[in-house]
Amino acid sequence: MARFSTGLRNALASNYGLGAVMNGGVLYVYGNTAPRSPDEPPGAVEIGRITTQGLAFIPGTDTGAGIKLELVTPGALVNAGSLRLRGIGEGQAHWWRWCWAKPDPMILSTYYPRVDGEIPGELRLLTVSITPTTDVMVEQFLVGLPMGV
């Protein structure tokens, strides 16, 4: 297995990779089971959306709602602003999908940049019971590139 230096991991996480592509994106929250790959459609109904300060996110338009990221060495990104989860549906939050700021039709595709994760995990919520009236701060969103062994 290849091992990456801290400098390369920081570059991949921030200026030249994950952070550059995903900065200004949005987190969608789902119940049920995640698909096998982020290349696949969610296969579940969205129950919540996480944006900066809970503002309305419009793909392809900078409304200030997109998630702002900052580097935490070695090779990790953390939210730089205050994130809020706004409920859209009802259910238990089991997984999330992070999408870039541009439109994503959520179809089977190897083109669209996406990251899927489980709850709890990189995304820590104050509650996992979501209703259409849920409006809560997100404890933390932290995504890192593994170092390898």
C-alpha positions as MATLAB code, in Angstrom:
seq = 'MARFSTGLRNALASNYGLGAVMNGGVLYVYGNTAPRSPDEPPGAVEIGRITTQGLAFIPGTDTGAGIKLELVTPGALVNAGSLRLRGIGEGQAHWWRWCWAKPDPMILSTYYPRVDGEIPGELRLLTVSITPTTDVMVEQFLVGLPMGV';
ca = [
       0.000    0.000    0.000;
       1.301    3.446   -0.886;
       1.849    5.903    1.963;
       1.429    9.655    1.526;
       3.489   12.328    3.272;
       1.795   14.944    5.442;
       2.607   17.607    2.839;
       0.952   15.636    0.049;
      -2.061   14.767    2.219;
      -2.484   18.455    3.128;
      -2.282   19.448   -0.558;
      -4.779   16.759   -1.590;
      -7.157   17.768    1.186;
      -7.031   21.507    0.528;
      -5.652   23.467   -2.425;
      -5.355   20.746   -5.063;
      -8.035   18.202   -4.394;
     -10.903   17.468   -2.061;
     -11.191   20.965   -0.603;
     -10.883   22.713   -3.962;
     -13.605   20.549   -5.530;
     -15.986   20.286   -2.571;
     -15.741   23.749   -0.982;
     -19.133   25.445   -1.135;
     -21.005   22.153   -1.397;
     -23.857   20.714    0.632;
     -24.539   17.707    2.884;
     -27.698   15.678    2.310;
     -28.883   13.460    5.180;
     -30.719   10.174    4.636;
     -32.341    7.387    6.604;
     -32.313    3.746    5.499;
     -29.193    2.146    4.012;
     -26.526    3.915    1.964;
     -25.787    2.661   -1.547;
     -22.648    0.568   -2.095;
     -20.882    3.518   -3.746;
     -21.291    7.326   -3.987;
     -21.472    6.735   -7.765;
     -24.977    5.300   -7.231;
     -28.202    7.259   -6.640;
     -29.127    7.608   -2.944;
     -31.990    5.101   -3.144;
     -33.525    6.788   -0.094;
     -35.610    9.867    0.589;
     -33.661   12.884    1.832;
     -34.683   13.731    5.400;
     -32.372   16.689    6.053;
     -29.948   19.146    4.523;
     -26.866   20.709    6.099;
     -25.639   24.122    4.992;
     -23.809   27.101    6.454;
     -26.152   28.665    9.016;
     -29.021   26.578    7.603;
     -29.359   28.872    4.590;
     -31.147   27.644    1.453;
     -28.705   25.918   -0.923;
     -29.185   26.437   -4.658;
     -26.754   24.293   -6.712;
     -24.580   26.336   -9.040;
     -25.425   29.606   -7.268;
     -23.303   31.111   -4.489;
     -25.921   32.050   -1.905;
     -23.476   31.779    0.996;
     -25.123   28.514    2.071;
     -22.368   26.227    0.785;
     -20.151   24.527    3.347;
     -16.892   26.394    3.957;
     -13.864   24.225    4.702;
     -10.467   24.702    6.308;
      -7.431   22.450    6.508;
      -6.601   20.650    9.730;
      -3.221   18.993    9.379;
      -2.458   16.248    8.612;
      -4.702   15.954    5.564;
      -8.149   16.707    6.986;
     -10.886   19.240    6.307;
     -13.242   20.654    8.920;
     -16.164   23.035    8.558;
     -15.040   26.647    8.931;
     -18.503   28.082    9.537;
     -21.530   27.295   11.617;
     -23.399   24.368   10.051;
     -27.089   23.722   10.640;
     -29.241   20.755    9.771;
     -32.725   21.600    8.546;
     -35.251   18.777    8.434;
     -37.022   18.025    5.163;
     -38.608   14.677    5.966;
     -39.004   12.361    8.906;
     -36.812    9.496   10.069;
     -33.587    8.430   11.742;
     -30.403    9.844   10.197;
     -28.140    6.938    9.161;
     -25.890    8.332    6.462;
     -24.912   11.488    4.563;
     -23.848   12.473    1.075;
     -21.541   15.448    0.498;
     -21.924   16.982   -2.970;
     -20.089   19.806   -4.663;
     -21.551   23.289   -5.224;
     -22.594   22.616   -8.816;
     -25.800   20.778   -9.785;
     -25.843   17.000   -9.237;
     -28.786   15.002  -10.617;
     -28.078   12.123   -8.176;
     -28.043    9.563  -10.977;
     -25.677    6.637  -11.480;
     -22.480    8.418  -12.525;
     -18.705    8.365  -12.175;
     -18.522   12.084  -13.055;
     -20.081   13.862  -10.067;
     -17.838   14.408   -7.019;
     -19.531   12.886   -3.959;
     -18.538   11.547   -0.566;
     -20.784    9.250    1.486;
     -20.433    8.561    5.187;
     -22.214    7.032    8.142;
     -23.799    8.760   11.117;
     -22.176    8.891   13.586;
     -18.736    9.217   12.050;
     -17.142   12.209   10.375;
     -20.480   13.992   10.802;
     -21.640   14.413   14.389;
     -25.205   15.578   14.944;
     -26.932   16.734   18.115;
     -29.881   14.511   17.193;
     -30.471   11.709   14.697;
     -34.276   11.886   14.979;
     -35.216   14.182   12.116;
     -38.610   15.776   11.414;
     -39.621   18.530    8.971;
     -39.311   21.024   11.866;
     -35.777   19.990   12.896;
     -33.364   22.943   12.939;
     -30.190   22.173   14.894;
     -26.502   23.016   14.862;
     -24.076   20.368   13.645;
     -21.509   19.362   16.268;
     -18.731   18.662   13.769;
     -17.957   17.751   10.190;
     -14.399   16.454    9.770;
     -13.186   14.494    6.746;
      -9.604   13.293    6.430;
      -7.458   11.430    3.953;
      -6.025    8.263    5.510;
      -2.266    8.006    5.901;
      -1.950    4.285    5.178;
       0.330    1.854    6.927;
];
